[in-house]
């Protein structure tokens, strides 16, 4: 086991606070599980033999250098690759014990249960209200007063209601970048998902908007399972209960080096490659 090292000040506070939170992490049941997952784009193997368990109502951060398959792995959880020519999966991804790539599984239902928030805010060219209401209306989950209540509840959950309640019928494009990203989170929450995926959700935002997104993630983790890809290790240290470190092999296929509670990952990682990445020796 490696010696405990001093962390950068930006990292250490969250890791210290995480120790109490990770008591909850240790006992939580698995919400998602990848079993010997490999992923291909045609003949190119992008991910190789990944087994990883994600506990319920926690935040898992995925870190690693560019090109190691982090986003590919994230998007496999809601079958976003289904329409990519030549893309295919080997192995299993289990949501509540059910293989989401099973022969009789509807991909649209998977995406309803596993919401996705992208790197840059991508609101629809519609009003704030219609952005949040879009999914429930398409899936006929609510209408009339029930739909309005669902929109309000989702905006409140995304910590946006108080800022937009008097302009719900204005264009979503009138919002700031940080507000647009929280609107996209509200849009995902309106489908009442089991899991929320976030692909570098704050990388295009200023520090104040980033802090709001991070605080929101921590609050949402009390009700949802969250998986976040981030290049910002300080962010992973601040918000995640568990952290997974990915690398790519000589054939450029991404693989899992190690996964542990965040406090352990940033103080006593098992693998020397993890230590080198966290301390900035490569990546």
URTAPE-V331193 format. One record per backbone hydrogen bond with DSSP energy under -0.5 kcal/mol. CO is the residue of the C=O (numbers start at 1). NH is the residue of the N-H. E is the energy in kcal/mol with one decimal. If there is no record, write none. Layout:
BEGIN
[[CO	NH	E] [CO	NH	E]]
END
This chain:
BEGIN
[[8	11	-1.6] [8	12	-2.3] [9	13	-1.0] [11	14	-0.6] [11	15	-1.6] [12	16	-2.5] [13	17	-2.2] [14	18	-2.2] [15	19	-0.8] [16	19	-0.9] [17	20	-0.7] [17	21	-1.1] [18	22	-2.7] [20	23	-1.2] [20	24	-0.6] [21	24	-1.1] [21	25	-1.0] [22	26	-1.9] [23	27	-0.8] [24	27	-0.5] [24	28	-0.7] [25	28	-0.6] [29	56	-3.5] [31	96	-2.4] [32	54	-3.2] [33	94	-3.2] [34	36	-0.6] [34	52	-1.8] [35	92	-2.1] [37	50	-2.5] [38	90	-2.9] [39	46	-2.3] [39	47	-1.6] [40	42	-0.6] [40	88	-2.0] [41	44	-2.0] [44	41	-2.8] [44	46	-0.8] [46	254	-3.4] [47	39	-1.6] [49	51	-0.5] [50	37	-2.9] [52	34	-3.0] [53	55	-0.5] [54	31	-3.0] [54	32	-1.8] [55	58	-0.7] [58	60	-0.6] [58	226	-2.9] [59	61	-0.5] [59	241	-1.9] [59	242	-2.1] [60	228	-2.9] [61	63	-0.6] [61	244	-3.0] [62	230	-2.0] [63	246	-2.7] [65	68	-1.1] [69	73	-2.6] [70	74	-2.3] [71	75	-2.7] [72	76	-1.3] [73	77	-0.6] [74	77	-1.4] [75	78	-1.1] [75	80	-2.1] [76	79	-0.8] [79	82	-1.2] [80	83	-0.5] [81	84	-2.1] [83	85	-0.6] [84	87	-2.1] [86	42	-2.3] [88	40	-2.6] [90	38	-2.7] [92	35	-2.9] [93	100	-2.6] [94	33	-1.8] [94	96	-0.5] [95	98	-1.8] [98	95	-2.8] [98	100	-0.6] [99	102	-1.8] [102	105	-1.7] [105	107	-0.6] [106	109	-0.6] [106	110	-1.7] [107	111	-2.3] [108	112	-1.3] [109	113	-1.6] [110	114	-1.7] [113	115	-0.5] [113	194	-2.6] [113	195	-2.1] [115	197	-2.8] [117	199	-2.6] [119	204	-0.6] [124	126	-2.8] [126	172	-2.4] [127	131	-2.0] [128	132	-1.6] [129	133	-2.4] [130	134	-1.2] [132	136	-0.5] [133	137	-2.3] [134	138	-2.4] [135	139	-2.4] [136	141	-3.1] [136	142	-0.7] [137	140	-0.9] [143	146	-1.2] [143	147	-0.7] [144	148	-2.0] [145	149	-2.2] [146	150	-2.0] [147	151	-2.5] [148	152	-2.3] [149	153	-2.6] [150	154	-2.4] [151	155	-2.4] [152	156	-2.5] [153	157	-2.3] [154	158	-1.5] [155	160	-2.9] [155	161	-1.1] [156	159	-1.8] [160	163	-1.0] [160	164	-1.1] [161	164	-1.0] [161	165	-2.1] [164	167	-2.4] [167	170	-1.7] [168	129	-2.9] [170	128	-1.9] [171	174	-1.5] [172	175	-1.5] [176	180	-2.8] [177	181	-2.0] [178	182	-1.9] [179	183	-2.2] [180	184	-2.1] [181	185	-1.8] [182	186	-2.5] [183	187	-2.5] [184	188	-1.8] [185	189	-2.5] [186	190	-1.8] [188	191	-1.2] [189	192	-2.3] [194	225	-1.5] [195	115	-2.4] [196	227	-2.2] [197	117	-2.3] [198	200	-0.9] [198	229	-2.6] [200	203	-1.3] [202	205	-1.7] [206	210	-2.7] [207	211	-2.2] [208	212	-1.7] [209	213	-2.0] [210	214	-2.5] [211	215	-2.6] [212	216	-2.3] [213	217	-2.5] [214	218	-2.0] [215	219	-1.9] [216	220	-2.9] [217	221	-1.8] [219	222	-1.4] [220	223	-2.3] [220	224	-2.6] [225	196	-2.8] [226	60	-2.7] [227	198	-2.8] [228	62	-2.9] [229	200	-2.3] [231	233	-0.9] [232	236	-2.0] [233	237	-2.4] [234	238	-1.9] [235	239	-2.3] [236	240	-2.1] [241	262	-2.2] [242	61	-2.6] [243	260	-1.9] [244	63	-2.9] [244	246	-0.5] [245	257	-2.9] [245	258	-1.1] [246	65	-0.5] [247	255	-3.0] [249	252	-2.2] [253	249	-2.3] [254	48	-2.6] [255	247	-2.2] [255	257	-0.5] [258	245	-2.8] [260	243	-2.7] [261	265	-2.4] [262	266	-2.2] [264	267	-1.1] [264	268	-2.5] [267	5	-0.8] [271	274	-0.7] [271	275	-1.7] [272	276	-2.4] [273	277	-2.0] [274	278	-2.7] [275	279	-2.3] [276	281	-2.9] [276	282	-0.8] [277	280	-1.3]]
END
